[in-house]
């Protein structure tokens, strides 16, 4: 195959596309973990400054993925997608549990 400037540009664009989709999944996973931790009322999570919240959420994601905290960027897209779905499901379950508990308490 003869490489031209045009093919290199297209390959570069495809690489950037893959990178942006992985970045997007990382951000979605962090957001899902933060929402879950907020719903759980995790010890002082709401009082943390923004940067500390992100680092804490990354640590929780890494623990859930079974990797070292320094390896957050090495988690694959499919694994991030699965973790995001799990954190969202756990958050929804927690919110439903709180709503049902409040309803029981009010009607008691």
N, C-alpha and C positions, 0 to 999 in steps of 0.2 A: 504494500500500500504506500502510495506517495502522499506524504503529509504536506499540506499547504497551509498557508496562514489561516484560511477559512476553516479547515477542519480542526485546527488547534483552538480557534476561538469557540467553536461549537462544543468541543470537549471541555473547555474551560467553563462554559456556561452550564453544562450538565453537572460538572463537579460543584459549581456554586449552588445549583438547584438542590443537590443532595445535601450539601452543607446547610442550606437554609431550612430544609425540611427537618433535619436533625435538630437544629437550633429551635425550630418551632415546637418540636416534640419535647425538648428539654424544658422550654418555658411553660408548656401546658402541664407537664409533670410537676414542676415546681408550684404552679398555681393550684393544681389539684391537691397536692400535699399541704399547702398553706391553708386551703379551705377546709380540709379534713382536720388539721390541727386546731384551727379556729373553732370548728364544730365540737371537737373533743374538749376544748377548754384546756389544752395542754399547758402545764405549769408555766405561767407567765409568758406564753407565746404571743399573746395580743399586745403585751407591753414592750416587746422587743422592738428596737429600731429596724427599719426595712432591710438593711444589709444583713443583720444578724438573723432575721426571719428566713431569708433566702438560704443562708448557710445552714441553718438548722433543718430546713426542709430538704436541702440536698443531702444532709446526713441521714435523715429518715428514709429518703429514697434509696440511698446506697445500702442502708441496712436491709431494706425490703428486697433489694436486688441481690443481696449477698456479696457485695463488693466493698473494697476499701473506700473510705470517704474521698481519698485523693483520686479515685477512678471514676468519678461521676461522668465525665465527658466520654468515657469508654463504653458506657452502657448503650447497647444497640437500640435502634429506632423501635423495633418490635417489642422489645422488653420495656422501653419507656411507654409505649402505647398501652401495654398490658397493665403496667403500674398505675398509669393515669386512670384507666378504667376502674381498677380496684380501689384507688383512693376516692374516686367519685362515688362508687357504690357504697363504700364504708360511710362516707359523709351523708349520703341520702338515708342510709339505714339509721345512722345516729340521729338525724333530724326527725325521722319518723318515730323513733323510739321516744324522743323528748316530747314530741307532740302528743303521742298516745299516753305517755305518763302524765302529762299536764291535764289531759282530758279525764283520766281516771281520778286524779286528785281533785279536780273541780267538781266532778259528779259524785264524789265520795260522800 
